[in-house]
Amino acid sequence: MDHLFSRSWTALRAAVAELPDEDFGQPSGCGGWLVQDLVCHLIIDAQDVLITLATPAETEPTRDAVTYWDVLDAPPTGDDPLDALTVRLAAAYEEPRLLKFHLDDLGSAAGRAAELADPGLRVGTRDEVLTVGDYLSVYVMEWTLHHLDLMAHLPDVAPPPAEGLARAREMLEVIAGTAFPASFSDQDALLVGTGRRAPTDAEKTELGELAAKVPFILG
């Protein structure tokens, strides 16, 4: 799974690196966040990866790559103190090149740390214990969904790697307890399944009973 983490993370960082400055002021797929806010969140994510990989745990795992995720009743409102801090911090960078530099700097370090980590070791995060392999799989979902958020209003951004989309869909289907229709692309299953867009009438018909259960808002 380290391979998928690396591919997904590298593709997301490359997509950010190629953005023109004016795109940082565009909305992202995260409600209430501009692209610059999303990129700032990715910097915080990279810090989390570095901190967690340097936080060994001795006890048995309490979560895995799927059970790590909580299904929320509603999308984040932006009122959470950390979410609000992210927006203020993003604005403080002032220039997109500084956001790009910091993401490349911390992101590269997080990527190297992930490659060097033993997937069988246990680490602690959010008062939970996971194996490194499961923890990195969590971030395949995180990177893939945020890559979709990045490109939500930027049609020129290249999509996430197909392998990452497929793996994220598999995990979402386990969370949902059922498969999405085969007619749904991996990208559409993730967008509709996590509430990043509403299903069309035709998609609702194909979803059947699952239509009443979506979206699965992950937190």
Buried (B, 14 or more C-beta within 10 A) or exposed (E): BBEBBBBBBBBBBEBBEEBEEEBBEBBBBBEBBBBBBBBBBBBEBBBBBBBBBEEEBEEEBBBBBBBBBEEEEEBBEBEEEEBEEBBEBBEEBEEBEEBBEBBBEBBBBBBEBBEEBEBEBBBBBEEBBBBBBBBBBBBBBBBBBBBBBBBBBBEEBEBBBEBBBEBBBBBBBBBBEEBBEEEBEBBBBBBBBBBBBEBEEEBBEBBEEBEEEBBBBBE
